[in-house]
Amino acid sequence: MGVKQIRRLLSTEDNPPVRQVLATGVLPTLVALLDSPEAKVVFESAWALTNIASTEFTKTVVESGALPKLVAGMMHADGSVREQCMWCVGNITGDSADFRDAVFGTPNSVNNLLLNIQHPDNIKLLRNATWTLSNFCRGKPAPALELVAPIIPALAYLTTMEDKDVLSDALWGLCYLTDSEERLIDAVLASGVLPRIVALLGHAELAVSMPSLRIVGNVVSSVDRHTQAAVDAGTMAALVPMLRSHRRNVRREACWAISNVAAGTHAQIGALLATPGLVAAVLDTMRSSEWHVRKEAAWIVCNTAAAGAPEHVCKIVSCGVIEPLVDILGNEDARMLVVVMDAMEAILAVEARFTREGNPAAAMCRFAEQFEEQGAVGRLEELQEHGSADVYNKAYALLSKYYYSREEEGSGAEGAVVEENAGAGGLGSKVFAFGAPAAAAAPVAAFGAAQAANVAAPLFAGVAKPAAAAAPAAPGAFNFSAIAFA
C-alpha cells in the first residue's frame, strides 16, 4: 500500500524527509484518503499527516484542508483511527495560538474529543485524548473563556484518574489556563478541582506533583480571592514537605508560591505563619539551599515583614529570621540587597513604633540590637561601597535612622538619600517573585451515555474530587460505528 510507504518514510526517527515528500505533491492525496472507506488507509494517512504536523510544516497541513476531516475522524468506528486523528489534531493545536484557534473554529472539534474522553476504547486512547485536550488550553494569548468552558470540567474530571500520564496532561492543561486572566482562574476554581490539585502536591511522581505545584503558584500569585481559595484548600500545609524536597526546582517553586501568600492579606499571612513547620523549613532553606532557592525563600520573609501586621513581624523575628537576613547582605545581587534592607526597615519600624507609642512590647523588641549582634551594621557600612546607587542609598538611610543617629555619630557619608521605605520594585505586591473564598465544590458527576444527537453530554459540570476515582467507561461502551456523518 503506497500510503504506508509514505508513512514509513515520514516516521524516520532522525531527519525525516518531510520537505522531499511534500515536494512530490502527495499532500492532497493524503488528505483525500482520510475519506477512504478502508480504516487501514485512513489510519496510515492520518499517521503520515501527524508526522508532517509535528515539524515546521504544520501550517502546510492546516492549509491543505485536512482539519475538518481529522476532526470527523475522531468519531470513526475504528478506535485506532480515532486516536491517530486526535494525535494529529493535538500536534496542530499545540503548535501555536493561531492554529489552536483554527482548531477551535472547526465544527465539533471539542465535542468529538470529549466523546472520546467520556467513552475511551482503552487507556492509551484516553492518554492521547487528554494530551490533545491540554493543548486546547495552551498558548498566548490564552483561549477565550467561552471556548474552554466545556473543557475545564473535563480536565477536572481527568484529575480523578489514577494513571499518571492522564493526570499529568490534565494538570498541565489546567496550568496553562491558570497562567492567564482572572476569568479563566475563576472558571477553574468554580469547577471545584482545587482541593484535588492540592492533594496531588504530595503525589510520588514528579510529572504529577510539578504541574500541581505550578497551578497552585499561579492561583496564589493572582488576586486576593484566588489566594484565599488556595489557603482554604489547605495549600500551606501541603507545601511544607515540598520545601524539603531533594529537587531544587520543587523547593524553588514552593518558595515562590508561599512568597505570594506572604504578600497577601493579614489573614493569609497569619495562616502562613500558623502552618506547623513552615517557617522553620523556610529558614532552613534560606540558610542552606542554592542561591536561586535562597532568594525565593528570602522573598517569603521579606514580604511577610513588608505586608504583615506588627504581630506577624514579631513572630518571624522570634523564629530566628534576623541571622539569615543579615547573611544575605553579603551577596552581590543588588535587587535582593534592596529587598532585604526593605525588610530590615519594616522590622526596625515595628520596634520604633512600639517605643514611640509606649507599647509594653517594646521592651521585648530588641530588633536593632539583634541586627547589630549579627553584624548588620558592618555589612551596611560595606554596602555604602556598592556600585548600585539604590543599594548605597538604602544602606545609608538605615544606618542614619536606626544606628548613627542613636549613637550621635553623624552619617559619616555624603550623598543624596532616597525616600525612606521606597520599595524594591513591588515588595508587598504580587508581581515580583520567581516569575474571596472559592465556590463550594459540587459532587463529581459520573460520565454517562452520550446524547442521542451525538453531542457530548454536559456531564463534566461541577466536577470535584469523588470519594473514589471513577474508572473510564468500558471499551465499546459507545458505538462509534453507528454514527453517520453528512
ZAPA-187295 format. One record per residue (C-alpha): residue number from 1; x, y, z. Coordinates in steps of 0.001 Angstrom, whole numbers, plus 500000, padded with zeros to 6 digits. Example, Ala and Ser with C-alpha at 12.3 -4.5 7.8 and 13.67 -1.06 7.14 Angstrom:
<sites>
<num:1	px:512300	py:495500	pz:507800>
<num:2	px:513670	py:498940	pz:507140>
</sites>
This chain:
<sites>
<num:1	px:500000	py:500000	pz:500000>
<num:2	px:501575	py:503278	pz:498817>
<num:3	px:500317	py:505410	pz:501679>
<num:4	px:502007	py:503045	pz:504135>
<num:5	px:505339	py:503547	pz:502401>
<num:6	px:504895	py:507314	pz:502619>
<num:7	px:504111	py:506997	pz:506321>
<num:8	px:507218	py:504872	pz:506877>
<num:9	px:509402	py:507495	pz:505199>
<num:10	px:507931	py:510189	pz:507417>
<num:11	px:508406	py:508034	pz:510532>
<num:12	px:512191	py:508050	pz:510230>
<num:13	px:513496	py:508912	pz:513674>
<num:14	px:516325	py:511201	pz:512556>
<num:15	px:515695	py:513910	pz:509962>
<num:16	px:512522	py:512566	pz:508308>
<num:17	px:512403	py:513693	pz:504640>
<num:18	px:509293	py:515824	pz:505093>
<num:19	px:510321	py:518509	pz:502627>
<num:20	px:511160	py:515941	pz:499964>
<num:21	px:507869	py:514103	pz:500457>
<num:22	px:505860	py:517324	pz:500223>
<num:23	px:507774	py:518259	pz:497067>
<num:24	px:506236	py:515242	pz:495351>
<num:25	px:502802	py:516815	pz:495653>
<num:26	px:501431	py:513895	pz:497662>
<num:27	px:499782	py:516013	pz:500405>
<num:28	px:496379	py:516464	pz:498692>
<num:29	px:496253	py:512702	pz:498173>
<num:30	px:496927	py:512050	pz:501854>
<num:31	px:494123	py:514436	pz:502783>
<num:32	px:491715	py:512837	pz:500329>
<num:33	px:492491	py:509374	pz:501701>
<num:34	px:491047	py:510454	pz:505058>
<num:35	px:487665	py:509814	pz:503403>
<num:36	px:488566	py:506251	pz:502402>
<num:37	px:486115	py:503504	pz:503422>
<num:38	px:489133	py:501400	pz:504440>
<num:39	px:490078	py:502003	pz:508092>
<num:40	px:493703	py:500967	pz:507470>
<num:41	px:494055	py:503536	pz:504684>
<num:42	px:492597	py:506307	pz:506869>
<num:43	px:494884	py:505267	pz:509722>
<num:44	px:498055	py:505363	pz:507586>
<num:45	px:497092	py:508684	pz:506020>
<num:46	px:496355	py:510262	pz:509413>
<num:47	px:499660	py:508936	pz:510741>
<num:48	px:501569	py:510477	pz:507815>
<num:49	px:499811	py:513818	pz:508387>
<num:50	px:500584	py:513586	pz:512118>
<num:51	px:504291	py:513310	pz:511370>
<num:52	px:504178	py:516257	pz:508974>
<num:53	px:502273	py:518346	pz:511523>
<num:54	px:504951	py:517641	pz:514147>
<num:55	px:507553	py:519549	pz:512086>
<num:56	px:507863	py:523107	pz:510815>
<num:57	px:505306	py:522238	pz:508131>
<num:58	px:502276	py:522350	pz:510463>
<num:59	px:500933	py:525303	pz:508505>
<num:60	px:501051	py:523247	pz:505313>
<num:61	px:498776	py:520614	pz:506872>
<num:62	px:496322	py:523258	pz:508102>
<num:63	px:496205	py:524967	pz:504724>
<num:64	px:495621	py:521629	pz:502973>
<num:65	px:492098	py:521491	pz:504389>
<num:66	px:492826	py:518418	pz:506494>
<num:67	px:491410	py:519788	pz:509779>
<num:68	px:487687	py:519111	pz:509189>
<num:69	px:488455	py:515574	pz:508013>
<num:70	px:490698	py:514917	pz:511022>
<num:71	px:488019	py:516214	pz:513400>
<num:72	px:485469	py:513931	pz:511722>
<num:73	px:487980	py:511078	pz:512027>
<num:74	px:487853	py:511432	pz:515803>
<num:75	px:484416	py:509786	pz:515543>
<num:76	px:485499	py:506925	pz:513260>
<num:77	px:484240	py:503438	pz:514082>
<num:78	px:487833	py:502213	pz:514445>
<num:79	px:489489	py:503239	pz:517702>
<num:80	px:492991	py:503331	pz:516208>
<num:81	px:491791	py:505782	pz:513557>
<num:82	px:490172	py:507995	pz:516206>
<num:83	px:493366	py:508012	pz:518213>
<num:84	px:495581	py:508852	pz:515236>
<num:85	px:493311	py:511661	pz:514094>
<num:86	px:493226	py:513249	pz:517546>
<num:87	px:497017	py:512911	pz:517736>
<num:88	px:497338	py:514943	pz:514550>
<num:89	px:494840	py:517490	pz:515842>
<num:90	px:496879	py:517691	pz:519065>
<num:91	px:500050	py:518462	pz:517103>
<num:92	px:498306	py:521219	pz:515197>
<num:93	px:496660	py:522692	pz:518292>
<num:94	px:499882	py:522736	pz:520296>
<num:95	px:501896	py:524426	pz:517557>
<num:96	px:500649	py:527986	pz:518034>
<num:97	px:497765	py:530045	pz:519372>
<num:98	px:496658	py:530784	pz:515798>
<num:99	px:496407	py:527102	pz:514880>
<num:100	px:494794	py:526360	pz:518248>
<num:101	px:492091	py:528877	pz:517439>
<num:102	px:491732	py:527378	pz:513964>
<num:103	px:491015	py:524017	pz:515595>
<num:104	px:488502	py:525634	pz:517948>
<num:105	px:486864	py:527100	pz:514865>
<num:106	px:486483	py:523681	pz:513245>
<num:107	px:482936	py:522417	pz:513947>
<num:108	px:482682	py:519613	pz:516529>
<num:109	px:486401	py:519652	pz:517403>
<num:110	px:485806	py:519949	pz:521154>
<num:111	px:482684	py:517818	pz:521185>
<num:112	px:484268	py:514893	pz:519319>
<num:113	px:487298	py:514953	pz:521580>
<num:114	px:485167	py:514995	pz:524732>
<num:115	px:483205	py:511989	pz:523474>
<num:116	px:486449	py:510025	pz:523301>
<num:117	px:487216	py:511032	pz:526878>
<num:118	px:483757	py:510012	pz:528001>
<num:119	px:483978	py:506688	pz:526179>
<num:120	px:487627	py:505688	pz:525652>
<num:121	px:488378	py:502372	pz:523953>
<num:122	px:491437	py:501886	pz:526148>
<num:123	px:493855	py:503715	pz:528405>
<num:124	px:496207	py:504506	pz:525511>
<num:125	px:493463	py:506364	pz:523668>
<num:126	px:492470	py:508183	pz:526869>
<num:127	px:496057	py:509336	pz:527373>
<num:128	px:496206	py:510672	pz:523831>
<num:129	px:492835	py:512384	pz:524163>
<num:130	px:493910	py:514039	pz:527422>
<num:131	px:497143	py:515301	pz:525894>
<num:132	px:495255	py:516731	pz:522926>
<num:133	px:492724	py:518363	pz:525252>
<num:134	px:495526	py:520014	pz:527234>
<num:135	px:496859	py:521538	pz:524015>
<num:136	px:493497	py:523242	pz:523503>
<num:137	px:494375	py:525283	pz:526633>
<num:138	px:497908	py:526127	pz:525569>
<num:139	px:499377	py:529256	pz:524025>
<num:140	px:499409	py:533016	pz:524436>
<num:141	px:497122	py:534811	pz:524298>
<num:142	px:495022	py:532346	pz:526235>
<num:143	px:491912	py:530939	pz:524570>
<num:144	px:488646	py:532740	pz:525191>
<num:145	px:486655	py:531598	pz:528205>
<num:146	px:483638	py:530635	pz:526102>
<num:147	px:485839	py:528273	pz:524083>
<num:148	px:487340	py:526427	pz:527038>
<num:149	px:484222	py:526453	pz:529232>
<num:150	px:483297	py:522835	pz:528322>
<num:151	px:486939	py:521742	pz:528580>
<num:152	px:487596	py:522854	pz:532176>
<num:153	px:485140	py:520410	pz:533820>
<num:154	px:486547	py:517606	pz:531655>
<num:155	px:490088	py:518372	pz:532828>
<num:156	px:488824	py:518487	pz:536424>
<num:157	px:487275	py:515055	pz:535932>
<num:158	px:490504	py:513667	pz:534491>
<num:159	px:492389	py:514670	pz:537668>
<num:160	px:490401	py:511956	pz:539451>
<num:161	px:492098	py:509238	pz:537379>
<num:162	px:494931	py:507116	pz:538716>
<num:163	px:497007	py:506904	pz:535533>
<num:164	px:499980	py:509258	pz:535912>
<num:165	px:500102	py:510218	pz:532228>
<num:166	px:496439	py:511179	pz:532212>
<num:167	px:496900	py:513076	pz:535473>
<num:168	px:499976	py:514908	pz:534233>
<num:169	px:498459	py:516109	pz:530968>
<num:170	px:495172	py:517104	pz:532598>
<num:171	px:497083	py:519131	pz:535190>
<num:172	px:499214	py:520855	pz:532556>
<num:173	px:496022	py:521848	pz:530762>
<num:174	px:494758	py:523471	pz:533958>
<num:175	px:498181	py:525016	pz:534468>
<num:176	px:498027	py:526749	pz:531085>
<num:177	px:494620	py:528178	pz:531965>
<num:178	px:495586	py:529438	pz:535429>
<num:179	px:498635	py:531182	pz:533994>
<num:180	px:496271	py:533697	pz:532499>
<num:181	px:493487	py:536163	pz:533198>
<num:182	px:491298	py:536267	pz:536307>
<num:183	px:488204	py:534990	pz:534497>
<num:184	px:489913	py:531769	pz:533489>
<num:185	px:491207	py:531220	pz:537023>
<num:186	px:487694	py:531876	pz:538328>
<num:187	px:486361	py:529221	pz:535954>
<num:188	px:488961	py:526678	pz:537051>
<num:189	px:488216	py:527308	pz:540731>
<num:190	px:484473	py:527124	pz:540085>
<num:191	px:484941	py:523571	pz:538800>
<num:192	px:485814	py:522522	pz:542363>
<num:193	px:489121	py:520983	pz:541306>
<num:194	px:491449	py:522926	pz:543626>
<num:195	px:491298	py:520571	pz:546652>
<num:196	px:492200	py:517675	pz:544349>
<num:197	px:495149	py:519634	pz:542954>
<num:198	px:496368	py:520409	pz:546477>
<num:199	px:496149	py:516704	pz:547317>
<num:200	px:498207	py:515886	pz:544215>
<num:201	px:501053	py:518065	pz:545513>
<num:202	px:502034	py:515006	pz:547511>
<num:203	px:501971	py:512610	pz:544541>
<num:204	px:505034	py:510379	pz:544256>
<num:205	px:505513	py:511150	pz:540550>
<num:206	px:507196	py:514464	pz:539707>
<num:207	px:505216	py:514523	pz:536453>
<num:208	px:502097	py:514923	pz:538602>
<num:209	px:503315	py:516963	pz:541565>
<num:210	px:505139	py:519577	pz:539452>
<num:211	px:502168	py:520799	pz:537387>
<num:212	px:500090	py:520722	pz:540593>
<num:213	px:502654	py:522992	pz:542218>
<num:214	px:502663	py:525306	pz:539212>
<num:215	px:498856	py:525588	pz:539291>
<num:216	px:498900	py:526444	pz:542985>
<num:217	px:501595	py:529044	pz:542303>
<num:218	px:499522	py:530586	pz:539533>
<num:219	px:496458	py:530772	pz:541766>
<num:220	px:498169	py:532350	pz:544782>
<num:221	px:500007	py:534879	pz:542604>
<num:222	px:496702	py:536191	pz:541290>
<num:223	px:494232	py:538370	pz:543213>
<num:224	px:493456	py:538005	pz:546929>
<num:225	px:490267	py:535987	pz:546450>
<num:226	px:492207	py:533370	pz:544483>
<num:227	px:494937	py:533287	pz:547113>
<num:228	px:492302	py:532798	pz:549785>
<num:229	px:490775	py:529893	pz:547868>
<num:230	px:494173	py:528198	pz:547851>
<num:231	px:494704	py:528853	pz:551565>
<num:232	px:491241	py:527478	pz:552337>
<num:233	px:492055	py:524348	pz:550325>
<num:234	px:494983	py:523532	pz:552641>
<num:235	px:497783	py:524627	pz:550336>
<num:236	px:500123	py:525880	pz:553058>
<num:237	px:500404	py:522554	pz:554880>
<num:238	px:500763	py:520689	pz:551574>
<num:239	px:503721	py:522873	pz:550576>
<num:240	px:505803	py:522207	pz:553704>
<num:241	px:507149	py:518820	pz:552508>
<num:242	px:507993	py:520373	pz:549150>
<num:243	px:510297	py:522872	pz:550882>
<num:244	px:512392	py:519885	pz:551945>
<num:245	px:512408	py:518169	pz:548556>
<num:246	px:515738	py:516976	pz:547193>
<num:247	px:514809	py:518621	pz:543882>
<num:248	px:515927	py:522229	pz:543575>
<num:249	px:513133	py:523301	pz:541223>
<num:250	px:510492	py:521908	pz:543550>
<num:251	px:511893	py:523855	pz:546504>
<num:252	px:512200	py:526976	pz:544404>
<num:253	px:508638	py:526906	pz:543115>
<num:254	px:507273	py:526035	pz:546537>
<num:255	px:509011	py:529137	pz:547909>
<num:256	px:507634	py:531203	pz:545026>
<num:257	px:504097	py:530091	pz:545831>
<num:258	px:504474	py:530783	pz:549555>
<num:259	px:506066	py:534188	pz:548920>
<num:260	px:502927	py:535283	pz:547115>
<num:261	px:500777	py:534272	pz:550072>
<num:262	px:503171	py:536285	pz:552229>
<num:263	px:502315	py:539324	pz:550092>
<num:264	px:498601	py:538828	pz:550670>
<num:265	px:496154	py:539910	pz:553328>
<num:266	px:496894	py:539858	pz:557043>
<num:267	px:494638	py:536825	pz:557406>
<num:268	px:496570	py:534964	pz:554727>
<num:269	px:499904	py:535866	pz:556300>
<num:270	px:498557	py:534708	pz:559639>
<num:271	px:497570	py:531357	pz:558119>
<num:272	px:501040	py:531008	pz:556655>
<num:273	px:502761	py:531669	pz:559971>
<num:274	px:500391	py:529311	pz:561796>
<num:275	px:501214	py:526376	pz:559495>
<num:276	px:503253	py:523837	pz:561511>
<num:277	px:506826	py:523524	pz:560317>
<num:278	px:506544	py:526054	pz:557507>
<num:279	px:508609	py:528934	pz:558909>
<num:280	px:511303	py:526551	pz:560137>
<num:281	px:511541	py:524988	pz:556674>
<num:282	px:511745	py:528434	pz:555073>
<num:283	px:514584	py:529491	pz:557371>
<num:284	px:516462	py:526241	pz:556708>
<num:285	px:516115	py:526949	pz:553005>
<num:286	px:517426	py:530486	pz:553454>
<num:287	px:520478	py:529138	pz:555244>
<num:288	px:521471	py:526125	pz:553205>
<num:289	px:519944	py:525971	pz:549735>
<num:290	px:521389	py:527067	pz:546412>
<num:291	px:521358	py:530815	pz:545868>
<num:292	px:518377	py:530871	pz:543479>
<num:293	px:516345	py:528919	pz:546022>
<num:294	px:517571	py:531005	pz:548943>
<num:295	px:516374	py:534129	pz:547149>
<num:296	px:512872	py:532750	pz:546797>
<num:297	px:512834	py:531781	pz:550477>
<num:298	px:514039	py:535276	pz:551389>
<num:299	px:511086	py:536756	pz:549495>
<num:300	px:508776	py:534929	pz:551901>
<num:301	px:510370	py:536629	pz:554897>
<num:302	px:510667	py:539999	pz:553197>
<num:303	px:507068	py:540002	pz:552028>
<num:304	px:505866	py:538986	pz:555477>
<num:305	px:507816	py:541865	pz:557014>
<num:306	px:506556	py:544385	pz:554454>
<num:307	px:502912	py:543298	pz:554209>
<num:308	px:502352	py:541805	pz:557657>
<num:309	px:500956	py:543309	pz:560825>
<num:310	px:503304	py:544081	pz:563738>
<num:311	px:502441	py:540755	pz:565375>
<num:312	px:503497	py:538956	pz:562199>
<num:313	px:506823	py:540781	pz:562218>
<num:314	px:507385	py:539862	pz:565855>
<num:315	px:506547	py:536247	pz:565027>
<num:316	px:509114	py:535871	pz:562257>
<num:317	px:511785	py:537593	pz:564328>
<num:318	px:511113	py:535236	pz:567229>
<num:319	px:511587	py:532329	pz:564802>
<num:320	px:515143	py:533445	pz:564096>
<num:321	px:514927	py:535330	pz:560811>
<num:322	px:517486	py:538033	pz:561555>
<num:323	px:520603	py:535889	pz:561128>
<num:324	px:519767	py:534591	pz:557605>
<num:325	px:518647	py:538061	pz:556532>
<num:326	px:521962	py:539588	pz:557570>
<num:327	px:523792	py:536767	pz:555841>
<num:328	px:522154	py:537691	pz:552520>
<num:329	px:523589	py:541214	pz:552900>
<num:330	px:526934	py:539650	pz:551992>
<num:331	px:525699	py:538822	pz:548492>
<num:332	px:526217	py:540933	pz:545370>
<num:333	px:522667	py:540703	pz:543988>
<num:334	px:521653	py:544393	pz:544013>
<num:335	px:517928	py:543814	pz:543768>
<num:336	px:517932	py:541250	pz:546557>
<num:337	px:520063	py:543510	pz:548756>
<num:338	px:517474	py:546283	pz:548474>
<num:339	px:514634	py:543842	pz:549151>
<num:340	px:516352	py:542561	pz:552304>
<num:341	px:517078	py:546073	pz:553504>
<num:342	px:513420	py:546963	pz:552944>
<num:343	px:512551	py:544015	pz:555178>
<num:344	px:515014	py:545250	pz:557790>
<num:345	px:513384	py:548667	pz:557607>
<num:346	px:509939	py:547128	pz:558157>
<num:347	px:511184	py:545115	pz:561145>
<num:348	px:513016	py:548050	pz:562731>
<num:349	px:509970	py:550285	pz:562161>
<num:350	px:507886	py:547974	pz:564347>
<num:351	px:510330	py:548390	pz:567237>
<num:352	px:510390	py:552166	pz:566713>
<num:353	px:506588	py:552301	pz:566638>
<num:354	px:506228	py:550309	pz:569848>
<num:355	px:508778	py:552549	pz:571554>
<num:356	px:507110	py:555736	pz:570314>
<num:357	px:503680	py:554576	pz:571450>
<num:358	px:504920	py:553340	pz:574810>
<num:359	px:503784	py:549832	pz:573987>
<num:360	px:504906	py:547362	pz:576684>
<num:361	px:506033	py:545058	pz:573868>
<num:362	px:508857	py:547499	pz:573115>
<num:363	px:510892	py:546003	pz:575979>
<num:364	px:510812	py:542644	pz:574226>
<num:365	px:511572	py:544026	pz:570745>
<num:366	px:515325	py:544480	pz:570634>
<num:367	px:515364	py:544223	pz:566870>
<num:368	px:518011	py:546899	pz:566212>
<num:369	px:520270	py:545303	pz:568798>
<num:370	px:519739	py:541838	pz:567370>
<num:371	px:520645	py:543031	pz:563876>
<num:372	px:523768	py:544673	pz:565276>
<num:373	px:524747	py:541492	pz:567132>
<num:374	px:524575	py:539572	pz:563841>
<num:375	px:526921	py:542051	pz:562147>
<num:376	px:524318	py:544035	pz:560204>
<num:377	px:525938	py:547420	pz:560878>
<num:378	px:529254	py:546312	pz:559412>
<num:379	px:527518	py:544812	pz:556391>
<num:380	px:525531	py:548017	pz:555828>
<num:381	px:528695	py:550084	pz:556024>
<num:382	px:530316	py:547853	pz:553419>
<num:383	px:527298	py:548269	pz:551160>
<num:384	px:527967	py:552018	pz:551007>
<num:385	px:530772	py:551000	pz:548666>
<num:386	px:528405	py:549056	pz:546422>
<num:387	px:528177	py:550064	pz:542782>
<num:388	px:524387	py:550356	pz:542867>
<num:389	px:523013	py:553747	pz:543911>
<num:390	px:519858	py:552064	pz:545210>
<num:391	px:521906	py:549789	pz:547474>
<num:392	px:524032	py:552670	pz:548710>
<num:393	px:521071	py:554916	pz:549436>
<num:394	px:519125	py:552229	pz:551281>
<num:395	px:522148	py:551233	pz:553404>
<num:396	px:522883	py:554885	pz:554200>
<num:397	px:519251	py:555529	pz:555200>
<num:398	px:519107	py:552536	pz:557539>
<num:399	px:522373	py:553422	pz:559249>
<num:400	px:521387	py:557082	pz:559630>
<num:401	px:517933	py:556426	pz:561008>
<num:402	px:518489	py:553447	pz:563277>
<num:403	px:522159	py:553454	pz:564257>
<num:404	px:524198	py:556607	pz:563662>
<num:405	px:521510	py:558969	pz:564975>
<num:406	px:521160	py:556802	pz:568068>
<num:407	px:524867	py:556952	pz:568722>
<num:408	px:525118	py:560661	pz:567780>
<num:409	px:527971	py:559880	pz:565445>
<num:410	px:526661	py:561592	pz:562330>
<num:411	px:526309	py:559898	pz:558995>
<num:412	px:529967	py:559670	pz:558075>
<num:413	px:528992	py:559639	pz:554417>
<num:414	px:527823	py:562032	pz:551762>
<num:415	px:525244	py:561761	pz:549059>
<num:416	px:521539	py:562006	pz:548481>
<num:417	px:519280	py:559619	pz:550312>
<num:418	px:516262	py:558174	pz:548539>
<num:419	px:512872	py:558383	pz:550177>
<num:420	px:512693	py:556000	pz:553079>
<num:421	px:510656	py:552862	pz:552567>
<num:422	px:510873	py:553162	pz:548782>
<num:423	px:510146	py:549581	pz:547838>
<num:424	px:512289	py:547219	pz:545822>
<num:425	px:510140	py:547030	pz:542744>
<num:426	px:506862	py:545949	pz:544222>
<num:427	px:507681	py:544427	pz:547603>
<num:428	px:504393	py:543536	pz:549222>
<num:429	px:502603	py:543259	pz:545902>
<num:430	px:502151	py:540107	pz:543873>
<num:431	px:504097	py:540986	pz:540793>
<num:432	px:507606	py:540211	pz:541773>
<num:433	px:508779	py:536775	pz:542764>
<num:434	px:510177	py:533923	pz:540563>
<num:435	px:508495	py:534631	pz:537665>
<num:436	px:487439	py:535655	pz:548127>
<num:437	px:486716	py:532050	pz:549030>
<num:438	px:486194	py:529620	pz:546187>
<num:439	px:482716	py:528424	pz:545340>
<num:440	px:481643	py:525304	pz:547149>
<num:441	px:482531	py:522207	pz:545161>
<num:442	px:479699	py:520131	pz:543863>
<num:443	px:479936	py:516337	pz:543792>
<num:444	px:481540	py:514730	pz:540773>
<num:445	px:479078	py:513634	pz:538149>
<num:446	px:479973	py:510303	pz:536618>
<num:447	px:480268	py:510103	pz:532876>
<num:448	px:477137	py:508733	pz:531232>
<num:449	px:475978	py:507862	pz:527757>
<num:450	px:476274	py:510463	pz:525005>
<num:451	px:473173	py:512239	pz:523916>
<num:452	px:471185	py:510744	pz:521079>
<num:453	px:472182	py:513581	pz:518768>
<num:454	px:475873	py:512565	pz:519048>
<num:455	px:476674	py:515574	pz:521235>
<num:456	px:478907	py:515183	pz:524277>
<num:457	px:476581	py:515440	pz:527257>
<num:458	px:477435	py:518288	pz:529680>
<num:459	px:478281	py:515778	pz:532371>
<num:460	px:481536	py:517395	pz:533429>
<num:461	px:479797	py:520326	pz:535110>
<num:462	px:480508	py:520786	pz:538792>
<num:463	px:483366	py:518306	pz:538942>
<num:464	px:485145	py:517858	pz:542259>
<num:465	px:487152	py:515063	pz:543774>
<num:466	px:484975	py:511964	pz:544317>
<num:467	px:485253	py:509552	pz:547191>
<num:468	px:486815	py:507104	pz:544766>
<num:469	px:488192	py:507891	pz:541313>
<num:470	px:485821	py:506972	pz:538530>
<num:471	px:487086	py:504442	pz:536025>
<num:472	px:486938	py:505061	pz:532278>
<num:473	px:483941	py:503599	pz:530511>
<num:474	px:484439	py:500052	pz:529385>
<num:475	px:485758	py:499583	pz:525844>
<num:476	px:482932	py:499548	pz:523379>
<num:477	px:480548	py:501418	pz:525674>
<num:478	px:479800	py:503822	pz:522852>
<num:479	px:479050	py:502552	pz:519333>
<num:480	px:481071	py:504833	pz:517066>
<num:481	px:480200	py:502656	pz:514065>
<num:482	px:476556	py:503630	pz:514439>
<num:483	px:477314	py:507299	pz:513826>
<num:484	px:476685	py:508709	pz:510381>
<num:485	px:478432	py:511803	pz:509109>
<num:486	px:476995	py:514090	pz:506494>
</sites>
